[in-house]
């Protein structure tokens, strides 16, 4: 049953990530920790992230906005320790609650508010702001995606450009995390064994997600992304409230 759960969760979480470009960790980790230790669940999720990112970048390297991805990663680096300091020294309750509220407010505004932000061609200030806060959110709770959504929308990326570019970002970020986990001794035989079950379930989901992504028009794509962010925010608020 454990193997079946791992494969099912991996397929569904990977399908979400491959279709929209992000979001699998907020699905996979809370479900995996129901029957696996968190010290196994988190490294397993990150290994999946690397697998997904690698295959997507190989598939759609021509659609990756490498220049933007490079600077987003660069500016995320100083944000990560800020997020980690918040995680270590601030109240986890308030971090998760405020992040959930921020996601809900931003998503509702994007879905129903009047759009006033115009597209940018290559604005270094927006690269810094979005990259830095992706690092802060990632360091604090592993949610890099929302800040990257803002930049992708501003740049007017298509659905497949957004998906592919985020995978280049996540490949570097997740690889750095795995190095850290390995140094801390968290990449155990148990993690690798469970990954051997998760990977065969994830691979078809990557290709199915690519098919779904290519079917989405850019306008519809971002509407679905905002609904996903709204769901993330609501989950964080509810999960935090009942802890």
Phi and psi in degrees as GROMACS dihedral restraints (atoms count N, CA, C in turn):
[ dihedral_restraints ]
;  ai    aj    ak    al  type     phi  dphi    fc
    3     4     5     6     1   -61.9    20    10
    4     5     6     7     1   -43.3    20    10
    6     7     8     9     1   -62.5    20    10
    7     8     9    10     1   -42.0    20    10
    9    10    11    12     1   -62.8    20    10
   10    11    12    13     1   -42.4    20    10
   12    13    14    15     1   -63.4    20    10
   13    14    15    16     1   -45.0    20    10
   15    16    17    18     1   -59.8    20    10
   16    17    18    19     1   -44.9    20    10
   18    19    20    21     1   -67.0    20    10
   19    20    21    22     1   -41.0    20    10
   21    22    23    24     1   -66.6    20    10
   22    23    24    25     1   -45.5    20    10
   24    25    26    27     1   -63.9    20    10
   25    26    27    28     1   -42.0    20    10
   27    28    29    30     1   -62.3    20    10
   28    29    30    31     1   -41.8    20    10
   30    31    32    33     1   -63.5    20    10
   31    32    33    34     1   -49.3    20    10
   33    34    35    36     1   -67.2    20    10
   34    35    36    37     1   -45.2    20    10
   36    37    38    39     1   -64.0    20    10
   37    38    39    40     1   -40.2    20    10
   39    40    41    42     1   -67.2    20    10
   40    41    42    43     1   -37.3    20    10
   42    43    44    45     1   -60.8    20    10
   43    44    45    46     1   -43.2    20    10
   45    46    47    48     1   -62.6    20    10
   46    47    48    49     1   -47.3    20    10
   48    49    50    51     1   -63.1    20    10
   49    50    51    52     1   -43.5    20    10
   51    52    53    54     1   -70.8    20    10
   52    53    54    55     1   -31.0    20    10
   54    55    56    57     1   -76.3    20    10
   55    56    57    58     1   -44.9    20    10
   57    58    59    60     1  -109.1    20    10
   58    59    60    61     1   -12.7    20    10
   60    61    62    63     1   100.3    20    10
   61    62    63    64     1   -14.6    20    10
   63    64    65    66     1  -162.0    20    10
   64    65    66    67     1   175.0    20    10
   66    67    68    69     1   106.3    20    10
   67    68    69    70     1    -5.8    20    10
   69    70    71    72     1   -71.4    20    10
   70    71    72    73     1   -31.5    20    10
   72    73    74    75     1   -67.2    20    10
   73    74    75    76     1   -33.7    20    10
   75    76    77    78     1   -73.0    20    10
   76    77    78    79     1   -16.2    20    10
   78    79    80    81     1   -92.5    20    10
   79    80    81    82     1   -48.0    20    10
   81    82    83    84     1   -70.0    20    10
   82    83    84    85     1   -49.7    20    10
   84    85    86    87     1   -63.0    20    10
   85    86    87    88     1   -49.0    20    10
   87    88    89    90     1   -60.6    20    10
   88    89    90    91     1   -30.3    20    10
   90    91    92    93     1   -80.5    20    10
   91    92    93    94     1   -40.2    20    10
   93    94    95    96     1   -64.9    20    10
   94    95    96    97     1   -35.9    20    10
   96    97    98    99     1   -73.4    20    10
   97    98    99   100     1    -3.9    20    10
   99   100   101   102     1   -69.1    20    10
  100   101   102   103     1   -25.8    20    10
  102   103   104   105     1  -140.1    20    10
  103   104   105   106     1     5.7    20    10
  105   106   107   108     1  -129.3    20    10
  106   107   108   109     1   150.2    20    10
  108   109   110   111     1   -61.5    20    10
  109   110   111   112     1   149.1    20    10
  111   112   113   114     1   -63.7    20    10
  112   113   114   115     1   -29.7    20    10
  114   115   116   117     1   -67.6    20    10
  115   116   117   118     1   -14.8    20    10
  117   118   119   120     1   -99.4    20    10
  118   119   120   121     1   -40.9    20    10
  120   121   122   123     1   -63.4    20    10
  121   122   123   124     1   -44.7    20    10
  123   124   125   126     1   -68.0    20    10
  124   125   126   127     1   -50.8    20    10
  126   127   128   129     1   -59.6    20    10
  127   128   129   130     1   -35.7    20    10
  129   130   131   132     1   -62.8    20    10
  130   131   132   133     1   -43.1    20    10
  132   133   134   135     1   -63.1    20    10
  133   134   135   136     1   -39.2    20    10
  135   136   137   138     1   -70.6    20    10
  136   137   138   139     1   -37.5    20    10
  138   139   140   141     1   -61.6    20    10
  139   140   141   142     1   -40.7    20    10
  141   142   143   144     1   -61.4    20    10
  142   143   144   145     1   -41.3    20    10
  144   145   146   147     1   -58.7    20    10
  145   146   147   148     1   -42.7    20    10
  147   148   149   150     1   -64.5    20    10
  148   149   150   151     1   -43.7    20    10
  150   151   152   153     1   -59.9    20    10
  151   152   153   154     1   -47.7    20    10
  153   154   155   156     1   -60.9    20    10
  154   155   156   157     1   -49.7    20    10
  156   157   158   159     1   -60.9    20    10
  157   158   159   160     1   -43.1    20    10
  159   160   161   162     1   -61.3    20    10
  160   161   162   163     1   -48.4    20    10
  162   163   164   165     1   -65.6    20    10
  163   164   165   166     1   -41.9    20    10
  165   166   167   168     1   -65.1    20    10
  166   167   168   169     1   -42.8    20    10
  168   169   170   171     1   -63.8    20    10
  169   170   171   172     1   -39.2    20    10
  171   172   173   174     1   -65.1    20    10
  172   173   174   175     1   -43.4    20    10
  174   175   176   177     1   -60.7    20    10
  175   176   177   178     1   -48.4    20    10
  177   178   179   180     1  -125.3    20    10
  178   179   180   181     1    40.1    20    10
  180   181   182   183     1   -60.7    20    10
  181   182   183   184     1   -28.5    20    10
  183   184   185   186     1   -69.4    20    10
  184   185   186   187     1   -18.3    20    10
  186   187   188   189     1   -97.0    20    10
  187   188   189   190     1    -6.5    20    10
  189   190   191   192     1   -72.8    20    10
  190   191   192   193     1   129.0    20    10
  192   193   194   195     1   -86.5    20    10
  193   194   195   196     1    82.5    20    10
  195   196   197   198     1   -62.9    20    10
  196   197   198   199     1   -36.4    20    10
  198   199   200   201     1   -62.2    20    10
  199   200   201   202     1   -45.4    20    10
  201   202   203   204     1   -67.0    20    10
  202   203   204   205     1   -44.1    20    10
  204   205   206   207     1   -59.2    20    10
  205   206   207   208     1   -41.1    20    10
  207   208   209   210     1   -59.6    20    10
  208   209   210   211     1   -47.7    20    10
  210   211   212   213     1   -74.7    20    10
  211   212   213   214     1   -31.8    20    10
  213   214   215   216     1   -63.2    20    10
  214   215   216   217     1   -42.8    20    10
  216   217   218   219     1   -63.9    20    10
  217   218   219   220     1   -45.0    20    10
  219   220   221   222     1   -59.7    20    10
  220   221   222   223     1   -45.0    20    10
  222   223   224   225     1   -78.3    20    10
  223   224   225   226     1   -18.3    20    10
  225   226   227   228     1   -71.6    20    10
  226   227   228   229     1   -27.8    20    10
  228   229   230   231     1   -57.9    20    10
  229   230   231   232     1   -47.3    20    10
  231   232   233   234     1   -71.0    20    10
  232   233   234   235     1   -18.4    20    10
  234   235   236   237     1   -77.2    20    10
  235   236   237   238     1   -28.7    20    10
  237   238   239   240     1   -61.1    20    10
  238   239   240   241     1   -48.7    20    10
  240   241   242   243     1   -63.8    20    10
  241   242   243   244     1   -30.1    20    10
  243   244   245   246     1   -63.6    20    10
  244   245   246   247     1   -45.0    20    10
  246   247   248   249     1   -63.1    20    10
  247   248   249   250     1   -39.4    20    10
  249   250   251   252     1   -65.9    20    10
  250   251   252   253     1   -37.8    20    10
  252   253   254   255     1   -64.3    20    10
  253   254   255   256     1   -39.3    20    10
  255   256   257   258     1   -61.8    20    10
  256   257   258   259     1   -41.1    20    10
  258   259   260   261     1   -64.5    20    10
  259   260   261   262     1   -40.7    20    10
  261   262   263   264     1   -80.1    20    10
  262   263   264   265     1   -35.3    20    10
  264   265   266   267     1  -112.0    20    10
  265   266   267   268     1   -18.2    20    10
  267   268   269   270     1   -98.7    20    10
  268   269   270   271     1   167.8    20    10
  270   271   272   273     1   -71.3    20    10
  271   272   273   274     1   122.9    20    10
  273   274   275   276     1   -59.5    20    10
  274   275   276   277     1   -37.0    20    10
  276   277   278   279     1   -56.2    20    10
  277   278   279   280     1   -49.5    20    10
  279   280   281   282     1   -73.4    20    10
  280   281   282   283     1   -33.7    20    10
  282   283   284   285     1   -60.5    20    10
  283   284   285   286     1   -50.4    20    10
  285   286   287   288     1   -67.1    20    10
  286   287   288   289     1   -40.0    20    10
  288   289   290   291     1   -66.2    20    10
  289   290   291   292     1   -46.9    20    10
  291   292   293   294     1   -66.8    20    10
  292   293   294   295     1   -37.8    20    10
  294   295   296   297     1   -64.6    20    10
  295   296   297   298     1   -41.4    20    10
  297   298   299   300     1   -61.7    20    10
  298   299   300   301     1   -44.3    20    10
  300   301   302   303     1   -63.5    20    10
  301   302   303   304     1   -42.4    20    10
  303   304   305   306     1   -59.9    20    10
  304   305   306   307     1   -44.1    20    10
  306   307   308   309     1   -64.7    20    10
  307   308   309   310     1   -41.3    20    10
  309   310   311   312     1   -65.0    20    10
  310   311   312   313     1   -47.0    20    10
  312   313   314   315     1   -63.7    20    10
  313   314   315   316     1   -46.2    20    10
  315   316   317   318     1   -63.6    20    10
  316   317   318   319     1   -42.2    20    10
  318   319   320   321     1   -65.2    20    10
  319   320   321   322     1   -43.5    20    10
  321   322   323   324     1   -64.5    20    10
  322   323   324   325     1   -40.4    20    10
  324   325   326   327     1   -62.4    20    10
  325   326   327   328     1   -44.3    20    10
  327   328   329   330     1   -66.5    20    10
  328   329   330   331     1   -34.3    20    10
  330   331   332   333     1   -78.0    20    10
  331   332   333   334     1   -38.3    20    10
  333   334   335   336     1  -121.9    20    10
  334   335   336   337     1   -14.1    20    10
  336   337   338   339     1   -84.4    20    10
  337   338   339   340     1   170.0    20    10
  339   340   341   342     1   -78.2    20    10
  340   341   342   343     1   124.9    20    10
  342   343   344   345     1   -79.7    20    10
  343   344   345   346     1   121.6    20    10
  345   346   347   348     1  -114.4    20    10
  346   347   348   349     1   -15.7    20    10
  348   349   350   351     1   -78.9    20    10
  349   350   351   352     1   133.2    20    10
  351   352   353   354     1   -99.6    20    10
  352   353   354   355     1   162.0    20    10
  354   355   356   357     1   -64.5    20    10
  355   356   357   358     1   147.7    20    10
  357   358   359   360     1  -115.8    20    10
  358   359   360   361     1   149.8    20    10
  360   361   362   363     1   -86.7    20    10
  361   362   363   364     1   -54.4    20    10
  363   364   365   366     1  -160.9    20    10
  364   365   366   367     1    63.9    20    10
  366   367   368   369     1   -85.5    20    10
  367   368   369   370     1   114.2    20    10
  369   370   371   372     1   -64.1    20    10
  370   371   372   373     1   -31.1    20    10
  372   373   374   375     1   -63.5    20    10
  373   374   375   376     1   -42.8    20    10
  375   376   377   378     1   -67.7    20    10
  376   377   378   379     1   -36.6    20    10
  378   379   380   381     1   -59.5    20    10
  379   380   381   382     1   -43.6    20    10
  381   382   383   384     1   -65.1    20    10
  382   383   384   385     1   -49.5    20    10
  384   385   386   387     1   -60.7    20    10
  385   386   387   388     1   -50.2    20    10
  387   388   389   390     1   -70.5    20    10
  388   389   390   391     1   -40.5    20    10
  390   391   392   393     1   -65.4    20    10
  391   392   393   394     1   -45.1    20    10
  393   394   395   396     1   -61.5    20    10
  394   395   396   397     1   -46.9    20    10
  396   397   398   399     1   -73.1    20    10
  397   398   399   400     1   -25.0    20    10
  399   400   401   402     1   -64.8    20    10
  400   401   402   403     1   -36.9    20    10
  402   403   404   405     1   -68.0    20    10
  403   404   405   406     1   -40.8    20    10
  405   406   407   408     1   -62.2    20    10
  406   407   408   409     1   -50.9    20    10
  408   409   410   411     1   -65.2    20    10
  409   410   411   412     1   -37.1    20    10
  411   412   413   414     1   -66.9    20    10
  412   413   414   415     1   -42.6    20    10
  414   415   416   417     1   -67.1    20    10
  415   416   417   418     1   -35.8    20    10
  417   418   419   420     1   -77.9    20    10
  418   419   420   421     1   -39.4    20    10
  420   421   422   423     1  -148.6    20    10
  421   422   423   424     1    11.6    20    10
  423   424   425   426     1    74.1    20    10
  424   425   426   427     1    23.1    20    10
  426   427   428   429     1  -115.3    20    10
  427   428   429   430     1    83.7    20    10
  429   430   431   432     1   -79.4    20    10
  430   431   432   433     1   -25.3    20    10
  432   433   434   435     1   -60.4    20    10
  433   434   435   436     1   -45.6    20    10
  435   436   437   438     1   -54.9    20    10
  436   437   438   439     1   -44.4    20    10
  438   439   440   441     1   -64.8    20    10
  439   440   441   442     1   -33.2    20    10
  441   442   443   444     1   -71.6    20    10
  442   443   444   445     1   -31.1    20    10
  444   445   446   447     1   -60.3    20    10
  445   446   447   448     1   -42.8    20    10
  447   448   449   450     1   -58.3    20    10
  448   449   450   451     1   -47.5    20    10
  450   451   452   453     1   -68.1    20    10
  451   452   453   454     1   -41.8    20    10
  453   454   455   456     1   -60.3    20    10
  454   455   456   457     1   -39.4    20    10
  456   457   458   459     1   -67.0    20    10
  457   458   459   460     1   -42.4    20    10
  459   460   461   462     1   -62.4    20    10
  460   461   462   463     1   -37.7    20    10
  462   463   464   465     1   -77.9    20    10
  463   464   465   466     1   -11.5    20    10
  465   466   467   468     1    71.1    20    10
  466   467   468   469     1    31.9    20    10
  468   469   470   471     1   -65.7    20    10
  469   470   471   472     1   144.3    20    10
  471   472   473   474     1   -72.9    20    10
  472   473   474   475     1   171.0    20    10
  474   475   476   477     1   -58.7    20    10
  475   476   477   478     1   -43.7    20    10
  477   478   479   480     1   -77.8    20    10
  478   479   480   481     1   -27.7    20    10
  480   481   482   483     1   -66.7    20    10
  481   482   483   484     1   -42.2    20    10
  483   484   485   486     1   -62.2    20    10
  484   485   486   487     1   -49.2    20    10
  486   487   488   489     1   -59.2    20    10
  487   488   489   490     1   -47.8    20    10
  489   490   491   492     1   -68.5    20    10
  490   491   492   493     1   -41.7    20    10
  492   493   494   495     1   -66.6    20    10
  493   494   495   496     1   -40.5    20    10
  495   496   497   498     1   -63.6    20    10
  496   497   498   499     1   -30.5    20    10
  498   499   500   501     1   -69.8    20    10
  499   500   501   502     1   -35.2    20    10
  501   502   503   504     1   -62.6    20    10
  502   503   504   505     1   -40.6    20    10
  504   505   506   507     1   -63.4    20    10
  505   506   507   508     1   -49.9    20    10
  507   508   509   510     1   -68.7    20    10
  508   509   510   511     1   -29.1    20    10
  510   511   512   513     1   -61.7    20    10
  511   512   513   514     1   -44.8    20    10
  513   514   515   516     1   -68.4    20    10
  514   515   516   517     1   -47.4    20    10
  516   517   518   519     1   -62.6    20    10
  517   518   519   520     1   -44.3    20    10
  519   520   521   522     1   -70.6    20    10
  520   521   522   523     1   -36.4    20    10
  522   523   524   525     1   -63.0    20    10
  523   524   525   526     1   -40.1    20    10
  525   526   527   528     1   -63.0    20    10
  526   527   528   529     1   -39.3    20    10
  528   529   530   531     1   -64.3    20    10
  529   530   531   532     1   -42.6    20    10
  531   532   533   534     1   -64.0    20    10
  532   533   534   535     1   -37.4    20    10
  534   535   536   537     1   -60.5    20    10
  535   536   537   538     1   -43.8    20    10
  537   538   539   540     1   -64.1    20    10
  538   539   540   541     1   -41.9    20    10
  540   541   542   543     1   -64.3    20    10
  541   542   543   544     1   -39.4    20    10
  543   544   545   546     1   -63.7    20    10
  544   545   546   547     1   -40.7    20    10
  546   547   548   549     1   -62.8    20    10
  547   548   549   550     1   -34.6    20    10
  549   550   551   552     1   -85.1    20    10
  550   551   552   553     1     0.2    20    10
  552   553   554   555     1    78.5    20    10
  553   554   555   556     1    21.7    20    10
  555   556   557   558     1   -89.5    20    10
  556   557   558   559     1   -11.0    20    10
  558   559   560   561     1   -88.8    20    10
  559   560   561   562     1    81.5    20    10
  561   562   563   564     1   -92.1    20    10
  562   563   564   565     1   172.3    20    10
  564   565   566   567     1   -60.9    20    10
  565   566   567   568     1   -35.4    20    10
  567   568   569   570     1   -63.8    20    10
  568   569   570   571     1   -43.0    20    10
  570   571   572   573     1   -61.5    20    10
  571   572   573   574     1   -46.2    20    10
  573   574   575   576     1   -66.6    20    10
  574   575   576   577     1   -36.2    20    10
  576   577   578   579     1   -64.3    20    10
  577   578   579   580     1   -46.5    20    10
  579   580   581   582     1   -65.4    20    10
  580   581   582   583     1   -34.4    20    10
  582   583   584   585     1   -64.8    20    10
  583   584   585   586     1   -33.5    20    10
  585   586   587   588     1   -66.0    20    10
  586   587   588   589     1   -23.4    20    10
  588   589   590   591     1   -84.3    20    10
  589   590   591   592     1   -37.9    20    10
  591   592   593   594     1   -71.6    20    10
  592   593   594   595     1   -39.3    20    10
  594   595   596   597     1   -59.9    20    10
  595   596   597   598     1   -46.4    20    10
  597   598   599   600     1   -62.3    20    10
  598   599   600   601     1   -27.7    20    10
  600   601   602   603     1   -79.1    20    10
  601   602   603   604     1   -31.8    20    10
  603   604   605   606     1   -75.2    20    10
  604   605   606   607     1   -35.9    20    10
  606   607   608   609     1   -60.0    20    10
  607   608   609   610     1   -49.2    20    10
  609   610   611   612     1   -63.2    20    10
  610   611   612   613     1   -30.7    20    10
  612   613   614   615     1   -66.3    20    10
  613   614   615   616     1   -32.5    20    10
  615   616   617   618     1   -62.5    20    10
  616   617   618   619     1   -45.0    20    10
  618   619   620   621     1   -72.0    20    10
  619   620   621   622     1   -37.5    20    10
  621   622   623   624     1   -66.7    20    10
  622   623   624   625     1   -39.8    20    10
  624   625   626   627     1   -63.3    20    10
  625   626   627   628     1   -37.7    20    10
  627   628   629   630     1   -62.0    20    10
  628   629   630   631     1   -41.8    20    10
  630   631   632   633     1   -61.2    20    10
  631   632   633   634     1   -45.3    20    10
  633   634   635   636     1   -65.9    20    10
  634   635   636   637     1   -40.1    20    10
  636   637   638   639     1   -60.9    20    10
  637   638   639   640     1   -41.8    20    10
  639   640   641   642     1   -68.5    20    10
  640   641   642   643     1   -19.3    20    10
  642   643   644   645     1   -83.8    20    10
  643   644   645   646     1   -14.0    20    10
  645   646   647   648     1   -88.4    20    10
  646   647   648   649     1   130.6    20    10
  648   649   650   651     1   -72.8    20    10
  649   650   651   652     1   152.7    20    10
  651   652   653   654     1   -57.6    20    10
  652   653   654   655     1   -42.5    20    10
  654   655   656   657     1   -63.1    20    10
  655   656   657   658     1   -47.5    20    10
  657   658   659   660     1   -64.9    20    10
  658   659   660   661     1   -36.9    20    10
  660   661   662   663     1   -58.5    20    10
  661   662   663   664     1   -50.2    20    10
  663   664   665   666     1   -68.6    20    10
  664   665   666   667     1   -29.0    20    10
  666   667   668   669     1   -62.7    20    10
  667   668   669   670     1   -44.0    20    10
  669   670   671   672     1   -65.7    20    10
  670   671   672   673     1   -37.9    20    10
  672   673   674   675     1   -62.1    20    10
  673   674   675   676     1   -43.6    20    10
  675   676   677   678     1   -65.3    20    10
  676   677   678   679     1   -36.0    20    10
  678   679   680   681     1   -64.8    20    10
  679   680   681   682     1   -38.9    20    10
  681   682   683   684     1   -63.8    20    10
  682   683   684   685     1   -41.6    20    10
  684   685   686   687     1   -65.5    20    10
  685   686   687   688     1   -38.6    20    10
  687   688   689   690     1   -61.2    20    10
  688   689   690   691     1   -42.1    20    10
  690   691   692   693     1   -63.9    20    10
  691   692   693   694     1   -42.9    20    10
  693   694   695   696     1   -57.6    20    10
  694   695   696   697     1   -48.5    20    10
  696   697   698   699     1   -61.5    20    10
  697   698   699   700     1   -44.4    20    10
  699   700   701   702     1   -63.1    20    10
  700   701   702   703     1   -40.5    20    10
  702   703   704   705     1   -60.9    20    10
  703   704   705   706     1   -45.2    20    10
  705   706   707   708     1   -62.2    20    10
  706   707   708   709     1   -42.4    20    10
  708   709   710   711     1   -64.3    20    10
  709   710   711   712     1   -48.1    20    10
  711   712   713   714     1   -65.7    20    10
  712   713   714   715     1   -45.8    20    10
  714   715   716   717     1   -60.9    20    10
  715   716   717   718     1   -41.6    20    10
  717   718   719   720     1   -67.8    20    10
  718   719   720   721     1   -39.7    20    10
  720   721   722   723     1   -65.1    20    10
  721   722   723   724     1   -28.5    20    10
  723   724   725   726     1  -101.9    20    10
  724   725   726   727     1     7.6    20    10
